[in-house]
Amino acid sequence: MIKLFKVKEKQRELAENANGKSPIKKQSAGELRLHKDISELNLHKTCTMAFPNGKDDLMNFEVTIRPDEGYYRAGTFVFSFQISSIYPHEAPKVKCKTKVYHPNIDLEGNVCLNILREDWKPVLNINTIIYGLFHLFTEPNHEDPLNQDAAAVLRDNPQLFESNVRRAMAGGYMGQTFFPRCI
C-alpha cells in the first residue's frame, strides 16, 4: 500500500515537471507555524518588519524597533531573526544588528532575553519576542546583563547611564568602542 502512494506521488511529480511547472515545495511545520504567527502579528506602532531576502524566505527577517519612550527614545534598532525548521520547538535566533550601549545587548549583538533561552516554550510566538525586545528598550534590566559595564552604570548612576545612551546613539566613541549613529 505504501509503495502505491510513493509511485502515485512520483508519477504526479513527473507529470508536473513535464508540463513545465516546477514541483511545489512542501512547507515544514516550522514554516507553517511562522506563517500563522506573522499573519496574527500585532506590532507596536513603532515596530516594523521586513524581509530582506524577499517574501519567499519567511524564515529570515528583520524587525526594526523605534522606542517612543525611555532611555532609547528616538533611536532605531534593527534585529535579525533566524527561524529553524523545527520552530516553535526551538527558539528563534535573534541578533541586534545595531551596535547599542545596553545592559542586555552585548557589542556583538547578542540579546539577553529569557524567552529566547531557558524560558522558551512552543506556545510563545514571534509577537511575544518582539514585545520582549521592545520592553528591553523601555525597561533595561541591570540584573541579568550581557554588557556588565552598562549594567553597573544603570544600577549605580541612572543619570550617567542616560547620558551614555544619548552619546552612543548620537554616534562616536564611548571609551574604546565606536557606536554608529542610530538616532
Secondary structure by P-SEA (a helix, b strand, c coil): caaaaaaaaaaaaaaaaaaccccbbbbcaaaaaaaaaaaaccccccbbbbbcccccccccbbbbbbbcccccccbbbbbbbbbccccccccccccccccccccccccccccccccccccccccccaaaaaaaaaaaaacccccccccaaaaaaaaccaaaaaaaaaaaaaccccccccccccc
